[in-house]
Amino acid sequence: DRHQDGDDDHDRRQHDERDDGEKESATGLRLAGFRFYFFSREEPRGHVHVQHADGEVRFRVEPRVELCVNYGLTSHELAEAQRLVEEHLDEISRAWARHFSG
């Protein structure tokens, strides 16, 4: 039930700094075993990474919440992650705006 895109060791972004020097910025949001964050300069559209012990997903949040990629979450974990993003969209959007405003 797990969907895997790309090479797990290379594509997974679970570190504070990526190979290209992009810095991770936490939203401060941790819920139900999920951690929410984004990377500087990764993509101009609003999006959020959601990390779980079993994997990570990335959702676009503009113009609507939409799955970009799933690295190892089950369909149940994926649904829970999306539900949490949708429930906390205002908070995630404010954190995005604060981070990328300067």
Residue pairs with C-beta under 8 A, 6 or more apart in sequence:
1 74
1 75
1 76
2 54
2 55
2 72
2 73
2 74
3 70
3 72
3 73
3 78
4 70
4 71
4 72
5 11
5 69
5 70
5 71
6 69
6 71
8 71
8 72
11 71
12 55
12 56
12 71
12 72
13 24
13 39
13 49
13 56
14 51
14 56
15 24
16 23
16 24
17 23
17 24
18 24
18 39
22 39
22 40
22 41
22 42
23 39
23 40
24 37
24 38
24 39
25 37
25 38
25 39
25 40
25 95
25 99
26 35
26 36
26 37
27 36
27 37
27 38
27 48
27 91
27 92
27 95
27 96
28 95
29 35
29 36
29 88
29 91
29 92
29 95
30 36
31 84
31 88
32 80
32 84
33 52
33 53
34 50
34 51
34 52
34 80
34 81
34 84
35 50
35 51
35 52
36 48
36 49
36 50
36 51
36 84
36 85
36 88
36 92
37 48
37 49
37 51
38 47
38 48
38 49
38 96
38 99
39 49
40 99
40 100
45 60
45 62
46 60
46 61
46 62
46 93
46 96
47 58
47 59
47 60
47 61
47 62
47 68
48 58
48 59
48 61
48 85
48 92
48 96
49 56
49 57
49 58
50 56
50 57
50 58
50 59
50 81
50 84
50 85
52 73
52 77
52 81
54 72
54 73
54 74
54 77
55 70
55 71
55 72
55 73
55 77
56 71
56 72
56 73
57 67
57 68
57 69
57 70
57 71
57 73
57 78
57 81
58 67
58 68
58 69
59 65
59 66
59 67
59 68
59 81
59 82
59 85
60 66
60 68
61 85
61 89
61 92
61 93
61 96
65 82
65 85
65 86
65 89
67 78
67 82
70 78
73 81
85 92
